[in-house]
Amino acid sequence: MFTPVLNPPQTGILGVCSVVERTKNGKFYPSMGLSLTYDHRALDGADAARFQRELMDYLENFSFNLAIEGGAI
């Protein structure tokens, strides 16, 4: 994990770590760390948290979302 550094005039930057295999209850799953740095003067913390939550939901259901956008469903 790391914290991306904001350089003016940027208002936000997303740090993406590599995908690693983790285990839970004997099952393997892919895990990827995300770090969001943003300027609190330009963006409210609730909006930033909402963005990160929606991004996480999209990435967790990536193949399903890809199928919908591709017209397979």
Predicted model as a PDB file, atoms N, CA, C, CB and O in Angstrom, pLDDT in the B-factor column:
MODEL        1                                                                  
ATOM      1  N   MET A   1       0.845  -1.184   0.000  1.00 77.00           N  
ATOM      2  CA  MET A   1       0.000   0.000   0.000  1.00 77.00           C  
ATOM      3  C   MET A   1       0.887   1.243   0.000  1.00 77.00           C  
ATOM      4  CB  MET A   1      -0.959   0.000   1.224  1.00 77.00           C  
ATOM      5  O   MET A   1       2.025   1.219   0.469  1.00 77.00           O  
ATOM      6  N   PHE A   2       0.344   2.309  -0.530  1.00 83.00           N  
ATOM      7  CA  PHE A   2       1.056   3.576  -0.543  1.00 83.00           C  
ATOM      8  C   PHE A   2       0.039   4.704  -0.607  1.00 83.00           C  
ATOM      9  CB  PHE A   2       2.050   3.650  -1.735  1.00 83.00           C  
ATOM     10  O   PHE A   2      -1.138   4.471  -0.883  1.00 83.00           O  
ATOM     11  N   THR A   3       0.483   5.902  -0.358  1.00 87.00           N  
ATOM     12  CA  THR A   3      -0.373   7.075  -0.444  1.00 87.00           C  
ATOM     13  C   THR A   3       0.120   7.959  -1.583  1.00 87.00           C  
ATOM     14  CB  THR A   3      -0.392   7.857   0.900  1.00 87.00           C  
ATOM     15  O   THR A   3       1.225   8.495  -1.509  1.00 87.00           O  
ATOM     16  N   PRO A   4      -0.679   8.120  -2.636  1.00 92.00           N  
ATOM     17  CA  PRO A   4      -0.260   8.975  -3.746  1.00 92.00           C  
ATOM     18  C   PRO A   4      -0.135  10.428  -3.285  1.00 92.00           C  
ATOM     19  CB  PRO A   4      -1.259   8.868  -4.919  1.00 92.00           C  
ATOM     20  O   PRO A   4      -0.886  10.874  -2.417  1.00 92.00           O  
ATOM     21  N   VAL A   5       0.804  11.157  -3.863  1.00 93.00           N  
ATOM     22  CA  VAL A   5       1.037  12.552  -3.508  1.00 93.00           C  
ATOM     23  C   VAL A   5       0.366  13.447  -4.544  1.00 93.00           C  
ATOM     24  CB  VAL A   5       2.560  12.859  -3.413  1.00 93.00           C  
ATOM     25  O   VAL A   5       0.537  13.271  -5.750  1.00 93.00           O  
ATOM     26  N   LEU A   6      -0.386  14.390  -4.052  1.00 93.00           N  
ATOM     27  CA  LEU A   6      -1.091  15.343  -4.900  1.00 93.00           C  
ATOM     28  C   LEU A   6      -0.159  16.473  -5.304  1.00 93.00           C  
ATOM     29  CB  LEU A   6      -2.329  15.900  -4.183  1.00 93.00           C  
ATOM     30  O   LEU A   6       0.540  17.033  -4.460  1.00 93.00           O  
ATOM     31  N   ASN A   7      -0.142  16.808  -6.576  1.00 92.00           N  
ATOM     32  CA  ASN A   7       0.644  17.928  -7.081  1.00 92.00           C  
ATOM     33  C   ASN A   7      -0.312  18.964  -7.669  1.00 92.00           C  
ATOM     34  CB  ASN A   7       1.686  17.452  -8.148  1.00 92.00           C  
ATOM     35  O   ASN A   7      -1.088  18.642  -8.568  1.00 92.00           O  
ATOM     36  N   PRO A   8      -0.269  20.196  -7.179  1.00 88.00           N  
ATOM     37  CA  PRO A   8      -1.172  21.220  -7.722  1.00 88.00           C  
ATOM     38  C   PRO A   8      -0.991  21.346  -9.229  1.00 88.00           C  
ATOM     39  CB  PRO A   8      -0.924  22.584  -7.041  1.00 88.00           C  
ATOM     40  O   PRO A   8       0.146  21.307  -9.700  1.00 88.00           O  
ATOM     41  N   PRO A   9      -2.032  21.490  -9.985  1.00 91.00           N  
ATOM     42  CA  PRO A   9      -3.420  21.788  -9.620  1.00 91.00           C  
ATOM     43  C   PRO A   9      -4.325  20.562  -9.508  1.00 91.00           C  
ATOM     44  CB  PRO A   9      -3.999  22.721 -10.622  1.00 91.00           C  
ATOM     45  O   PRO A   9      -5.542  20.698  -9.635  1.00 91.00           O  
ATOM     46  N   GLN A  10      -3.771  19.374  -9.275  1.00 92.00           N  
ATOM     47  CA  GLN A  10      -4.591  18.170  -9.140  1.00 92.00           C  
ATOM     48  C   GLN A  10      -5.526  18.297  -7.944  1.00 92.00           C  
ATOM     49  CB  GLN A  10      -3.702  16.919  -8.994  1.00 92.00           C  
ATOM     50  O   GLN A  10      -5.182  18.900  -6.927  1.00 92.00           O  
ATOM     51  N   THR A  11      -6.728  17.709  -8.087  1.00 92.00           N  
ATOM     52  CA  THR A  11      -7.658  17.694  -6.960  1.00 92.00           C  
ATOM     53  C   THR A  11      -7.818  16.294  -6.395  1.00 92.00           C  
ATOM     54  CB  THR A  11      -9.015  18.240  -7.383  1.00 92.00           C  
ATOM     55  O   THR A  11      -8.339  16.131  -5.292  1.00 92.00           O  
ATOM     56  N   GLY A  12      -7.378  15.280  -7.131  1.00 93.00           N  
ATOM     57  CA  GLY A  12      -7.466  13.918  -6.633  1.00 93.00           C  
ATOM     58  C   GLY A  12      -6.616  12.985  -7.464  1.00 93.00           C  
ATOM     59  O   GLY A  12      -6.365  13.228  -8.644  1.00 93.00           O  
ATOM     60  N   ILE A  13      -6.172  11.904  -6.823  1.00 94.00           N  
ATOM     61  CA  ILE A  13      -5.380  10.894  -7.516  1.00 94.00           C  
ATOM     62  C   ILE A  13      -5.662   9.549  -6.864  1.00 94.00           C  
ATOM     63  CB  ILE A  13      -3.852  11.236  -7.475  1.00 94.00           C  
ATOM     64  O   ILE A  13      -5.751   9.440  -5.641  1.00 94.00           O  
ATOM     65  N   LEU A  14      -5.801   8.526  -7.702  1.00 94.00           N  
ATOM     66  CA  LEU A  14      -6.086   7.174  -7.223  1.00 94.00           C  
ATOM     67  C   LEU A  14      -4.838   6.326  -7.364  1.00 94.00           C  
ATOM     68  CB  LEU A  14      -7.270   6.541  -7.999  1.00 94.00           C  
ATOM     69  O   LEU A  14      -4.291   6.202  -8.460  1.00 94.00           O  
ATOM     70  N   GLY A  15      -4.380   5.739  -6.264  1.00 94.00           N  
ATOM     71  CA  GLY A  15      -3.247   4.823  -6.281  1.00 94.00           C  
ATOM     72  C   GLY A  15      -3.762   3.403  -6.384  1.00 94.00           C  
ATOM     73  O   GLY A  15      -4.631   2.992  -5.616  1.00 94.00           O  
ATOM     74  N   VAL A  16      -3.218   2.648  -7.343  1.00 92.00           N  
ATOM     75  CA  VAL A  16      -3.652   1.274  -7.575  1.00 92.00           C  
ATOM     76  C   VAL A  16      -2.468   0.338  -7.335  1.00 92.00           C  
ATOM     77  CB  VAL A  16      -4.220   1.100  -9.022  1.00 92.00           C  
ATOM     78  O   VAL A  16      -1.426   0.463  -7.977  1.00 92.00           O  
ATOM     79  N   CYS A  17      -2.638  -0.590  -6.413  1.00 91.00           N  
ATOM     80  CA  CYS A  17      -1.589  -1.579  -6.112  1.00 91.00           C  
ATOM     81  C   CYS A  17      -1.789  -2.818  -6.977  1.00 91.00           C  
ATOM     82  CB  CYS A  17      -1.601  -1.963  -4.600  1.00 91.00           C  
ATOM     83  O   CYS A  17      -2.820  -2.964  -7.634  1.00 91.00           O  
ATOM     84  N   SER A  18      -0.821  -3.692  -6.974  1.00 91.00           N  
ATOM     85  CA  SER A  18      -0.924  -4.917  -7.774  1.00 91.00           C  
ATOM     86  C   SER A  18      -1.925  -5.889  -7.144  1.00 91.00           C  
ATOM     87  CB  SER A  18       0.461  -5.592  -7.912  1.00 91.00           C  
ATOM     88  O   SER A  18      -2.247  -5.794  -5.960  1.00 91.00           O  
ATOM     89  N   VAL A  19      -2.399  -6.806  -7.951  1.00 90.00           N  
ATOM     90  CA  VAL A  19      -3.326  -7.828  -7.483  1.00 90.00           C  
ATOM     91  C   VAL A  19      -2.521  -8.949  -6.847  1.00 90.00           C  
ATOM     92  CB  VAL A  19      -4.216  -8.366  -8.647  1.00 90.00           C  
ATOM     93  O   VAL A  19      -1.553  -9.442  -7.427  1.00 90.00           O  
ATOM     94  N   VAL A  20      -2.930  -9.344  -5.649  1.00 93.00           N  
ATOM     95  CA  VAL A  20      -2.286 -10.452  -4.939  1.00 93.00           C  
ATOM     96  C   VAL A  20      -3.353 -11.462  -4.533  1.00 93.00           C  
ATOM     97  CB  VAL A  20      -1.499  -9.940  -3.688  1.00 93.00           C  
ATOM     98  O   VAL A  20      -4.520 -11.114  -4.356  1.00 93.00           O  
ATOM     99  N   GLU A  21      -2.938 -12.712  -4.389  1.00 94.00           N  
ATOM    100  CA  GLU A  21      -3.857 -13.766  -3.946  1.00 94.00           C  
ATOM    101  C   GLU A  21      -3.885 -13.799  -2.419  1.00 94.00           C  
ATOM    102  CB  GLU A  21      -3.433 -15.158  -4.520  1.00 94.00           C  
ATOM    103  O   GLU A  21      -2.837 -13.820  -1.773  1.00 94.00           O  
ATOM    104  N   ARG A  22      -5.056 -13.803  -1.861  1.00 94.00           N  
ATOM    105  CA  ARG A  22      -5.231 -13.919  -0.408  1.00 94.00           C  
ATOM    106  C   ARG A  22      -6.132 -15.116  -0.133  1.00 94.00           C  
ATOM    107  CB  ARG A  22      -5.839 -12.604   0.207  1.00 94.00           C  
ATOM    108  O   ARG A  22      -6.793 -15.628  -1.036  1.00 94.00           O  
ATOM    109  N   THR A  23      -6.152 -15.558   1.125  1.00 95.00           N  
ATOM    110  CA  THR A  23      -7.016 -16.683   1.480  1.00 95.00           C  
ATOM    111  C   THR A  23      -7.961 -16.286   2.604  1.00 95.00           C  
ATOM    112  CB  THR A  23      -6.177 -17.908   1.892  1.00 95.00           C  
ATOM    113  O   THR A  23      -7.629 -15.484   3.477  1.00 95.00           O  
ATOM    114  N   LYS A  24      -9.136 -16.870   2.550  1.00 92.00           N  
ATOM    115  CA  LYS A  24     -10.117 -16.710   3.625  1.00 92.00           C  
ATOM    116  C   LYS A  24     -10.901 -18.015   3.691  1.00 92.00           C  
ATOM    117  CB  LYS A  24     -11.075 -15.459   3.381  1.00 92.00           C  
ATOM    118  O   LYS A  24     -11.481 -18.456   2.698  1.00 92.00           O  
ATOM    119  N   ASN A  25     -10.912 -18.618   4.854  1.00 94.00           N  
ATOM    120  CA  ASN A  25     -11.591 -19.897   5.061  1.00 94.00           C  
ATOM    121  C   ASN A  25     -11.123 -20.956   4.061  1.00 94.00           C  
ATOM    122  CB  ASN A  25     -13.103 -19.711   4.951  1.00 94.00           C  
ATOM    123  O   ASN A  25     -11.921 -21.762   3.582  1.00 94.00           O  
ATOM    124  N   GLY A  26      -9.823 -20.949   3.751  1.00 93.00           N  
ATOM    125  CA  GLY A  26      -9.256 -21.943   2.852  1.00 93.00           C  
ATOM    126  C   GLY A  26      -9.479 -21.683   1.371  1.00 93.00           C  
ATOM    127  O   GLY A  26      -9.061 -22.485   0.536  1.00 93.00           O  
ATOM    128  N   LYS A  27     -10.132 -20.572   1.028  1.00 94.00           N  
ATOM    129  CA  LYS A  27     -10.391 -20.250  -0.381  1.00 94.00           C  
ATOM    130  C   LYS A  27      -9.537 -19.063  -0.792  1.00 94.00           C  
ATOM    131  CB  LYS A  27     -11.898 -19.944  -0.618  1.00 94.00           C  
ATOM    132  O   LYS A  27      -9.377 -18.103  -0.038  1.00 94.00           O  
ATOM    133  N   PHE A  28      -8.989 -19.143  -1.999  1.00 92.00           N  
ATOM    134  CA  PHE A  28      -8.166 -18.068  -2.536  1.00 92.00           C  
ATOM    135  C   PHE A  28      -9.037 -17.064  -3.276  1.00 92.00           C  
ATOM    136  CB  PHE A  28      -7.078 -18.627  -3.467  1.00 92.00           C  
ATOM    137  O   PHE A  28     -10.015 -17.434  -3.925  1.00 92.00           O  
ATOM    138  N   TYR A  29      -8.671 -15.787  -3.170  1.00 89.00           N  
ATOM    139  CA  TYR A  29      -9.366 -14.735  -3.914  1.00 89.00           C  
ATOM    140  C   TYR A  29      -8.368 -13.629  -4.255  1.00 89.00           C  
ATOM    141  CB  TYR A  29     -10.571 -14.165  -3.092  1.00 89.00           C  
ATOM    142  O   TYR A  29      -7.412 -13.400  -3.514  1.00 89.00           O  
ATOM    143  N   PRO A  30      -8.593 -12.947  -5.378  1.00 89.00           N  
ATOM    144  CA  PRO A  30      -7.701 -11.849  -5.749  1.00 89.00           C  
ATOM    145  C   PRO A  30      -8.029 -10.596  -4.933  1.00 89.00           C  
ATOM    146  CB  PRO A  30      -7.810 -11.549  -7.261  1.00 89.00           C  
ATOM    147  O   PRO A  30      -9.195 -10.302  -4.670  1.00 89.00           O  
ATOM    148  N   SER A  31      -6.998  -9.873  -4.542  1.00 90.00           N  
ATOM    149  CA  SER A  31      -7.177  -8.652  -3.755  1.00 90.00           C  
ATOM    150  C   SER A  31      -6.274  -7.554  -4.326  1.00 90.00           C  
ATOM    151  CB  SER A  31      -6.857  -8.908  -2.243  1.00 90.00           C  
ATOM    152  O   SER A  31      -5.125  -7.806  -4.689  1.00 90.00           O  
ATOM    153  N   MET A  32      -6.810  -6.337  -4.398  1.00 89.00           N  
ATOM    154  CA  MET A  32      -6.044  -5.214  -4.925  1.00 89.00           C  
ATOM    155  C   MET A  32      -6.290  -3.997  -4.038  1.00 89.00           C  
ATOM    156  CB  MET A  32      -6.428  -4.913  -6.408  1.00 89.00           C  
ATOM    157  O   MET A  32      -7.437  -3.642  -3.765  1.00 89.00           O  
ATOM    158  N   GLY A  33      -5.208  -3.363  -3.589  1.00 90.00           N  
ATOM    159  CA  GLY A  33      -5.336  -2.177  -2.747  1.00 90.00           C  
ATOM    160  C   GLY A  33      -5.563  -0.921  -3.579  1.00 90.00           C  
ATOM    161  O   GLY A  33      -4.947  -0.738  -4.629  1.00 90.00           O  
ATOM    162  N   LEU A  34      -6.451  -0.061  -3.099  1.00 91.00           N  
ATOM    163  CA  LEU A  34      -6.719   1.233  -3.725  1.00 91.00           C  
ATOM    164  C   LEU A  34      -6.531   2.322  -2.671  1.00 91.00           C  
ATOM    165  CB  LEU A  34      -8.165   1.282  -4.338  1.00 91.00           C  
ATOM    166  O   LEU A  34      -7.004   2.188  -1.542  1.00 91.00           O  
ATOM    167  N   SER A  35      -5.845   3.390  -3.039  1.00 92.00           N  
ATOM    168  CA  SER A  35      -5.646   4.527  -2.134  1.00 92.00           C  
ATOM    169  C   SER A  35      -6.074   5.791  -2.851  1.00 92.00           C  
ATOM    170  CB  SER A  35      -4.159   4.632  -1.663  1.00 92.00           C  
ATOM    171  O   SER A  35      -5.585   6.092  -3.940  1.00 92.00           O  
ATOM    172  N   LEU A  36      -6.984   6.528  -2.245  1.00 93.00           N  
ATOM    173  CA  LEU A  36      -7.474   7.763  -2.845  1.00 93.00           C  
ATOM    174  C   LEU A  36      -6.962   8.955  -2.043  1.00 93.00           C  
ATOM    175  CB  LEU A  36      -9.023   7.771  -2.910  1.00 93.00           C  
ATOM    176  O   LEU A  36      -7.195   9.051  -0.838  1.00 93.00           O  
ATOM    177  N   THR A  37      -6.264   9.857  -2.722  1.00 94.00           N  
ATOM    178  CA  THR A  37      -5.824  11.107  -2.117  1.00 94.00           C  
ATOM    179  C   THR A  37      -6.567  12.223  -2.822  1.00 94.00           C  
ATOM    180  CB  THR A  37      -4.266  11.294  -2.220  1.00 94.00           C  
ATOM    181  O   THR A  37      -6.627  12.248  -4.051  1.00 94.00           O  
ATOM    182  N   TYR A  38      -7.136  13.150  -2.061  1.00 94.00           N  
ATOM    183  CA  TYR A  38      -7.877  14.245  -2.676  1.00 94.00           C  
ATOM    184  C   TYR A  38      -7.722  15.510  -1.851  1.00 94.00           C  
ATOM    185  CB  TYR A  38      -9.361  13.882  -2.826  1.00 94.00           C  
ATOM    186  O   TYR A  38      -7.383  15.466  -0.668  1.00 94.00           O  
ATOM    187  N   ASP A  39      -7.976  16.634  -2.497  1.00 94.00           N  
ATOM    188  CA  ASP A  39      -7.896  17.935  -1.858  1.00 94.00           C  
ATOM    189  C   ASP A  39      -9.224  18.218  -1.155  1.00 94.00           C  
ATOM    190  CB  ASP A  39      -7.560  19.050  -2.897  1.00 94.00           C  
ATOM    191  O   ASP A  39     -10.255  18.360  -1.813  1.00 94.00           O  
ATOM    192  N   HIS A  40      -9.205  18.298   0.157  1.00 93.00           N  
ATOM    193  CA  HIS A  40     -10.429  18.514   0.938  1.00 93.00           C  
ATOM    194  C   HIS A  40     -11.067  19.866   0.654  1.00 93.00           C  
ATOM    195  CB  HIS A  40     -10.128  18.398   2.421  1.00 93.00           C  
ATOM    196  O   HIS A  40     -12.246  20.067   0.945  1.00 93.00           O  
ATOM    197  N   ARG A  41     -10.311  20.786   0.095  1.00 92.00           N  
ATOM    198  CA  ARG A  41     -10.892  22.083  -0.263  1.00 92.00           C  
ATOM    199  C   ARG A  41     -11.756  21.978  -1.503  1.00 92.00           C  
ATOM    200  CB  ARG A  41      -9.796  23.115  -0.485  1.00 92.00           C  
ATOM    201  O   ARG A  41     -12.644  22.806  -1.708  1.00 92.00           O  
ATOM    202  N   ALA A  42     -11.511  20.970  -2.341  1.00 91.00           N  
ATOM    203  CA  ALA A  42     -12.238  20.825  -3.596  1.00 91.00           C  
ATOM    204  C   ALA A  42     -13.291  19.722  -3.550  1.00 91.00           C  
ATOM    205  CB  ALA A  42     -11.272  20.550  -4.713  1.00 91.00           C  
ATOM    206  O   ALA A  42     -14.238  19.736  -4.337  1.00 91.00           O  
ATOM    207  N   LEU A  43     -13.133  18.772  -2.639  1.00 89.00           N  
ATOM    208  CA  LEU A  43     -14.010  17.606  -2.625  1.00 89.00           C  
ATOM    209  C   LEU A  43     -14.368  17.231  -1.202  1.00 89.00           C  
ATOM    210  CB  LEU A  43     -13.351  16.423  -3.334  1.00 89.00           C  
ATOM    211  O   LEU A  43     -13.507  17.187  -0.323  1.00 89.00           O  
ATOM    212  N   ASP A  44     -15.636  16.961  -0.983  1.00 91.00           N  
ATOM    213  CA  ASP A  44     -16.119  16.542   0.330  1.00 91.00           C  
ATOM    214  C   ASP A  44     -15.748  15.080   0.570  1.00 91.00           C  
ATOM    215  CB  ASP A  44     -17.655  16.743   0.444  1.00 91.00           C  
ATOM    216  O   ASP A  44     -15.772  14.270  -0.357  1.00 91.00           O  
ATOM    217  N   GLY A  45     -15.410  14.749   1.795  1.00 93.00           N  
ATOM    218  CA  GLY A  45     -15.008  13.390   2.137  1.00 93.00           C  
ATOM    219  C   GLY A  45     -16.085  12.358   1.846  1.00 93.00           C  
ATOM    220  O   GLY A  45     -15.765  11.233   1.463  1.00 93.00           O  
ATOM    221  N   ALA A  46     -17.362  12.716   2.020  1.00 95.00           N  
ATOM    222  CA  ALA A  46     -18.454  11.784   1.743  1.00 95.00           C  
ATOM    223  C   ALA A  46     -18.506  11.445   0.255  1.00 95.00           C  
ATOM    224  CB  ALA A  46     -19.800  12.376   2.203  1.00 95.00           C  
ATOM    225  O   ALA A  46     -18.753  10.295  -0.108  1.00 95.00           O  
ATOM    226  N   ASP A  47     -18.277  12.429  -0.602  1.00 94.00           N  
ATOM    227  CA  ASP A  47     -18.260  12.190  -2.049  1.00 94.00           C  
ATOM    228  C   ASP A  47     -17.100  11.281  -2.432  1.00 94.00           C  
ATOM    229  CB  ASP A  47     -18.164  13.519  -2.815  1.00 94.00           C  
ATOM    230  O   ASP A  47     -17.258  10.385  -3.262  1.00 94.00           O  
ATOM    231  N   ALA A  48     -15.943  11.509  -1.835  1.00 93.00           N  
ATOM    232  CA  ALA A  48     -14.768  10.681  -2.114  1.00 93.00           C  
ATOM    233  C   ALA A  48     -15.011   9.239  -1.656  1.00 93.00           C  
ATOM    234  CB  ALA A  48     -13.514  11.264  -1.417  1.00 93.00           C  
ATOM    235  O   ALA A  48     -14.649   8.302  -2.367  1.00 93.00           O  
ATOM    236  N   ALA A  49     -15.610   9.052  -0.496  1.00 93.00           N  
ATOM    237  CA  ALA A  49     -15.909   7.718   0.017  1.00 93.00           C  
ATOM    238  C   ALA A  49     -16.934   7.014  -0.876  1.00 93.00           C  
ATOM    239  CB  ALA A  49     -16.430   7.803   1.467  1.00 93.00           C  
ATOM    240  O   ALA A  49     -16.823   5.815  -1.135  1.00 93.00           O  
ATOM    241  N   ARG A  50     -17.923   7.762  -1.339  1.00 95.00           N  
ATOM    242  CA  ARG A  50     -18.932   7.206  -2.237  1.00 95.00           C  
ATOM    243  C   ARG A  50     -18.289   6.744  -3.562  1.00 95.00           C  
ATOM    244  CB  ARG A  50     -20.040   8.256  -2.511  1.00 95.00           C  
ATOM    245  O   ARG A  50     -18.608   5.671  -4.074  1.00 95.00           O  
ATOM    246  N   PHE A  51     -17.382   7.569  -4.104  1.00 94.00           N  
ATOM    247  CA  PHE A  51     -16.665   7.205  -5.319  1.00 94.00           C  
ATOM    248  C   PHE A  51     -15.878   5.917  -5.118  1.00 94.00           C  
ATOM    249  CB  PHE A  51     -15.729   8.337  -5.749  1.00 94.00           C  
ATOM    250  O   PHE A  51     -15.926   5.015  -5.954  1.00 94.00           O  
ATOM    251  N   GLN A  52     -15.157   5.835  -4.013  1.00 93.00           N  
ATOM    252  CA  GLN A  52     -14.328   4.660  -3.764  1.00 93.00           C  
ATOM    253  C   GLN A  52     -15.195   3.418  -3.561  1.00 93.00           C  
ATOM    254  CB  GLN A  52     -13.429   4.887  -2.539  1.00 93.00           C  
ATOM    255  O   GLN A  52     -14.819   2.332  -4.001  1.00 93.00           O  
ATOM    256  N   ARG A  53     -16.331   3.556  -2.913  1.00 94.00           N  
ATOM    257  CA  ARG A  53     -17.250   2.437  -2.697  1.00 94.00           C  
ATOM    258  C   ARG A  53     -17.832   1.953  -4.027  1.00 94.00           C  
ATOM    259  CB  ARG A  53     -18.387   2.848  -1.735  1.00 94.00           C  
ATOM    260  O   ARG A  53     -17.893   0.749  -4.277  1.00 94.00           O  
ATOM    261  N   GLU A  54     -18.258   2.888  -4.877  1.00 94.00           N  
ATOM    262  CA  GLU A  54     -18.814   2.512  -6.182  1.00 94.00           C  
ATOM    263  C   GLU A  54     -17.751   1.855  -7.060  1.00 94.00           C  
ATOM    264  CB  GLU A  54     -19.398   3.746  -6.894  1.00 94.00           C  
ATOM    265  O   GLU A  54     -18.048   0.896  -7.772  1.00 94.00           O  
ATOM    266  N   LEU A  55     -16.531   2.352  -7.018  1.00 92.00           N  
ATOM    267  CA  LEU A  55     -15.436   1.756  -7.772  1.00 92.00           C  
ATOM    268  C   LEU A  55     -15.175   0.333  -7.287  1.00 92.00           C  
ATOM    269  CB  LEU A  55     -14.162   2.611  -7.646  1.00 92.00           C  
ATOM    270  O   LEU A  55     -14.987  -0.576  -8.095  1.00 92.00           O  
ATOM    271  N   MET A  56     -15.163   0.142  -5.976  1.00 90.00           N  
ATOM    272  CA  MET A  56     -14.950  -1.185  -5.407  1.00 90.00           C  
ATOM    273  C   MET A  56     -16.072  -2.144  -5.838  1.00 90.00           C  
ATOM    274  CB  MET A  56     -14.873  -1.100  -3.863  1.00 90.00           C  
ATOM    275  O   MET A  56     -15.801  -3.277  -6.236  1.00 90.00           O  
ATOM    276  N   ASP A  57     -17.317  -1.694  -5.758  1.00 90.00           N  
ATOM    277  CA  ASP A  57     -18.438  -2.539  -6.175  1.00 90.00           C  
ATOM    278  C   ASP A  57     -18.320  -2.916  -7.651  1.00 90.00           C  
ATOM    279  CB  ASP A  57     -19.774  -1.821  -5.919  1.00 90.00           C  
ATOM    280  O   ASP A  57     -18.575  -4.062  -8.023  1.00 90.00           O  
ATOM    281  N   TYR A  58     -17.934  -1.954  -8.490  1.00 88.00           N  
ATOM    282  CA  TYR A  58     -17.782  -2.224  -9.916  1.00 88.00           C  
ATOM    283  C   TYR A  58     -16.669  -3.239 -10.159  1.00 88.00           C  
ATOM    284  CB  TYR A  58     -17.492  -0.926 -10.679  1.00 88.00           C  
ATOM    285  O   TYR A  58     -16.844  -4.172 -10.943  1.00 88.00           O  
ATOM    286  N   LEU A  59     -15.533  -3.069  -9.498  1.00 87.00           N  
ATOM    287  CA  LEU A  59     -14.410  -3.979  -9.700  1.00 87.00           C  
ATOM    288  C   LEU A  59     -14.699  -5.379  -9.172  1.00 87.00           C  
ATOM    289  CB  LEU A  59     -13.172  -3.427  -9.032  1.00 87.00           C  
ATOM    290  O   LEU A  59     -14.249  -6.363  -9.759  1.00 87.00           O  
ATOM    291  N   GLU A  60     -15.444  -5.481  -8.074  1.00 84.00           N  
ATOM    292  CA  GLU A  60     -15.783  -6.793  -7.524  1.00 84.00           C  
ATOM    293  C   GLU A  60     -16.727  -7.561  -8.444  1.00 84.00           C  
ATOM    294  CB  GLU A  60     -16.415  -6.640  -6.145  1.00 84.00           C  
ATOM    295  O   GLU A  60     -16.750  -8.791  -8.420  1.00 84.00           O  
ATOM    296  N   ASN A  61     -17.500  -6.849  -9.250  1.00 83.00           N  
ATOM    297  CA  ASN A  61     -18.456  -7.477 -10.166  1.00 83.00           C  
ATOM    298  C   ASN A  61     -18.074  -7.191 -11.617  1.00 83.00           C  
ATOM    299  CB  ASN A  61     -19.889  -6.975  -9.882  1.00 83.00           C  
ATOM    300  O   ASN A  61     -18.943  -7.013 -12.469  1.00 83.00           O  
ATOM    301  N   PHE A  62     -16.777  -7.149 -11.891  1.00 76.00           N  
ATOM    302  CA  PHE A  62     -16.278  -6.720 -13.186  1.00 76.00           C  
ATOM    303  C   PHE A  62     -16.807  -7.574 -14.336  1.00 76.00           C  
ATOM    304  CB  PHE A  62     -14.778  -6.748 -13.184  1.00 76.00           C  
ATOM    305  O   PHE A  62     -17.267  -7.026 -15.338  1.00 76.00           O  
ATOM    306  N   SER A  63     -16.755  -8.891 -14.218  1.00 74.00           N  
ATOM    307  CA  SER A  63     -17.198  -9.745 -15.323  1.00 74.00           C  
ATOM    308  C   SER A  63     -18.693  -9.586 -15.568  1.00 74.00           C  
ATOM    309  CB  SER A  63     -16.865 -11.216 -15.032  1.00 74.00           C  
ATOM    310  O   SER A  63     -19.131  -9.616 -16.718  1.00 74.00           O  
ATOM    311  N   PHE A  64     -19.484  -9.418 -14.515  1.00 69.00           N  
ATOM    312  CA  PHE A  64     -20.915  -9.199 -14.670  1.00 69.00           C  
ATOM    313  C   PHE A  64     -21.174  -7.862 -15.357  1.00 69.00           C  
ATOM    314  CB  PHE A  64     -21.620  -9.247 -13.305  1.00 69.00           C  
ATOM    315  O   PHE A  64     -21.995  -7.785 -16.272  1.00 69.00           O  
ATOM    316  N   ASN A  65     -20.480  -6.805 -14.924  1.00 64.00           N  
ATOM    317  CA  ASN A  65     -20.649  -5.487 -15.539  1.00 64.00           C  
ATOM    318  C   ASN A  65     -20.190  -5.493 -16.986  1.00 64.00           C  
ATOM    319  CB  ASN A  65     -19.880  -4.428 -14.755  1.00 64.00           C  
ATOM    320  O   ASN A  65     -20.801  -4.831 -17.825  1.00 64.00           O  
ATOM    321  N   LEU A  66     -19.135  -6.220 -17.294  1.00 67.00           N  
ATOM    322  CA  LEU A  66     -18.626  -6.316 -18.665  1.00 67.00           C  
ATOM    323  C   LEU A  66     -19.662  -6.999 -19.555  1.00 67.00           C  
ATOM    324  CB  LEU A  66     -17.280  -7.094 -18.702  1.00 67.00           C  
ATOM    325  O   LEU A  66     -19.869  -6.582 -20.695  1.00 67.00           O  
ATOM    326  N   ALA A  67     -20.316  -8.045 -19.044  1.00 66.00           N  
ATOM    327  CA  ALA A  67     -21.320  -8.750 -19.809  1.00 66.00           C  
ATOM    328  C   ALA A  67     -22.523  -7.852 -20.106  1.00 66.00           C  
ATOM    329  CB  ALA A  67     -21.762  -9.999 -19.064  1.00 66.00           C  
ATOM    330  O   ALA A  67     -23.066  -7.885 -21.211  1.00 66.00           O  
ATOM    331  N   ILE A  68     -22.937  -7.056 -19.126  1.00 64.00           N  
ATOM    332  CA  ILE A  68     -24.076  -6.152 -19.326  1.00 64.00           C  
ATOM    333  C   ILE A  68     -23.738  -5.095 -20.366  1.00 64.00           C  
ATOM    334  CB  ILE A  68     -24.481  -5.479 -17.997  1.00 64.00           C  
ATOM    335  O   ILE A  68     -24.531  -4.843 -21.274  1.00 64.00           O  
ATOM    336  N   GLU A  69     -22.570  -4.474 -20.246  1.00 64.00           N  
ATOM    337  CA  GLU A  69     -22.175  -3.423 -21.173  1.00 64.00           C  
ATOM    338  C   GLU A  69     -21.922  -3.980 -22.568  1.00 64.00           C  
ATOM    339  CB  GLU A  69     -20.932  -2.710 -20.664  1.00 64.00           C  
ATOM    340  O   GLU A  69     -22.114  -3.275 -23.559  1.00 64.00           O  
ATOM    341  N   GLY A  70     -21.496  -5.234 -22.656  1.00 60.00           N  
ATOM    342  CA  GLY A  70     -21.232  -5.852 -23.941  1.00 60.00           C  
ATOM    343  C   GLY A  70     -22.490  -6.384 -24.617  1.00 60.00           C  
ATOM    344  O   GLY A  70     -22.444  -6.814 -25.769  1.00 60.00           O  
ATOM    345  N   GLY A  71     -23.622  -6.356 -23.898  1.00 58.00           N  
ATOM    346  CA  GLY A  71     -24.879  -6.798 -24.463  1.00 58.00           C  
ATOM    347  C   GLY A  71     -25.124  -8.286 -24.351  1.00 58.00           C  
ATOM    348  O   GLY A  71     -26.044  -8.805 -24.983  1.00 58.00           O  
ATOM    349  N   ALA A  72     -24.322  -8.993 -23.558  1.00 54.00           N  
ATOM    350  CA  ALA A  72     -24.480 -10.447 -23.443  1.00 54.00           C  
ATOM    351  C   ALA A  72     -25.701 -10.814 -22.600  1.00 54.00           C  
ATOM    352  CB  ALA A  72     -23.220 -11.070 -22.832  1.00 54.00           C  
ATOM    353  O   ALA A  72     -26.252 -11.905 -22.746  1.00 54.00           O  
ATOM    354  N   ILE A  73     -26.116  -9.917 -21.732  1.00 51.00           N  
ATOM    355  CA  ILE A  73     -27.278 -10.232 -20.870  1.00 51.00           C  
ATOM    356  C   ILE A  73     -28.459  -9.424 -21.327  1.00 51.00           C  
ATOM    357  CB  ILE A  73     -26.977  -9.945 -19.370  1.00 51.00           C  
ATOM    358  O   ILE A  73     -29.540  -9.529 -20.747  1.00 51.00           O  
TER     359      ILE A  73                                                      
ENDMDL                                                                          
END                                                                             
